[in-house]
């Protein structure tokens, strides 16, 4: 089983398997395959050691992925919260950050609806 950036890649075409790495989507996966000179339709388990090494090298050199990207994102959110700016307050309160309405909807961000006692 191929392992890149601490992620076991499934036995799927390389362009699809690379998307299992946090921070790599379809278009980035295609670009990585092009720069590493690896055909995108080859299965991940069929890759040779030299091809895997080339893919690893391209990812390490040009993209921030997995733990580093998660850490960077968390630090950006923490910075906004420490500043006390509007976006930081919305993060702190668990409300939508990008201007969505909250009177109805926003259940994913706000959590389950809690009934208010005595309201009728």
C-alpha positions as a printed Julia matrix, in Angstrom:
120×3 Matrix{Float64}:
   0.0    0.0     0.0
   1.39   3.39   -1.04
   1.99   5.89    1.78
   2.49   9.61    1.18
   2.52  12.38    3.82
   1.42   9.91    6.49
  -1.67   8.79    4.54
  -2.25   5.3     3.17
  -3.48   5.76   -0.39
  -6.34   3.47   -1.5
  -5.96   1.27   -4.57
  -7.57   3.75   -6.95
  -6.18   5.75   -9.87
  -3.4    8.04   -8.63
  -5.31  11.23   -9.46
  -8.16  10.06   -7.2
  -5.98   8.49   -4.5
  -3.99  11.69   -3.96
  -7.2   13.51   -2.97
  -7.24  11.42    0.24
  -4.4   13.67    1.44
  -5.72  16.74    3.29
  -5.04  19.82    1.19
  -4.99  18.08   -2.21
  -8.05  18.23   -4.47
  -8.66  16.94   -7.99
  -6.98  19.76   -9.91
  -3.94  19.75   -7.6
  -3.68  15.95   -7.95
  -3.63  16.27  -11.75
  -0.91  18.94  -11.52
   1.17  16.76   -9.19
   0.93  13.8   -11.59
   2.0   16.01  -14.5
   4.99  17.46  -12.65
   6.09  14.03  -11.38
   5.72  12.48  -14.87
   3.31   9.83  -13.56
   0.25   8.83  -15.62
  -2.88   9.67  -13.64
  -4.83   6.56  -14.58
  -2.35   4.1   -13.0
  -3.51   2.45   -9.78
  -1.77   3.57   -6.58
  -0.65   0.0    -5.73
   0.95  -0.38   -9.15
   3.29   2.61   -8.68
   7.0    1.9    -8.48
   9.27   3.19   -5.73
  10.83   5.79   -8.04
   7.38   7.12   -9.06
   6.27   7.35   -5.42
   9.51   9.16   -4.57
   8.91  11.68   -7.38
   5.35  12.31   -6.18
   6.54  12.76   -2.58
   9.24  15.17   -3.71
   6.81  17.32   -5.73
   4.32  17.47   -2.83
   7.0   18.33   -0.25
   8.54  21.01   -2.45
   5.41  22.82   -3.65
   2.41  22.23   -1.32
   1.54  22.47    2.34
  -0.5   19.38    3.27
  -1.82  17.33    6.21
  -0.55  18.33    9.67
   1.2   21.53    8.62
  -1.89  22.77    6.76
  -4.22  21.87    9.66
  -1.89  23.66   12.08
  -1.7   26.73    9.83
  -5.51  26.88    9.52
  -5.98  26.5    13.28
  -3.42  29.24   13.96
  -5.2   31.6    11.54
  -8.52  31.03   13.34
  -6.85  31.43   16.76
  -5.28  34.7    15.59
  -8.7   36.06   14.58
 -10.15  35.03   17.95
  -7.28  36.65   19.89
  -7.66  39.89   17.93
 -11.31  40.04   18.89
 -12.37  40.98   15.38
 -15.86  40.21   14.09
 -14.82  36.98   12.38
 -13.01  35.87   15.53
 -16.1   36.5    17.66
 -18.23  34.45   15.26
 -15.73  31.57   15.5
 -15.73  31.83   19.3
 -19.54  31.72   19.49
 -19.84  28.89   16.97
 -21.9   30.91   14.51
 -21.51  31.27   10.73
 -18.5   33.44    9.89
 -19.17  34.54    6.33
 -22.38  36.52    6.59
 -24.97  33.74    6.29
 -28.38  34.2     7.89
 -28.97  32.59   11.29
 -32.68  33.22   11.96
 -33.41  29.98   10.14
 -30.86  27.44    8.9
 -27.21  27.48   10.13
 -27.92  24.25   12.03
 -24.6   22.69   11.02
 -22.7   25.49   12.7
 -25.05  26.13   15.65
 -25.76  22.5    16.55
 -29.08  20.85   17.42
 -32.06  23.09   18.09
 -32.71  23.29   21.84
 -36.3   23.93   22.93
 -36.95  26.99   25.06
 -38.98  26.18   28.19
 -42.4   27.84   28.37
 -42.38  29.25   24.85
 -45.67  28.72   23.08
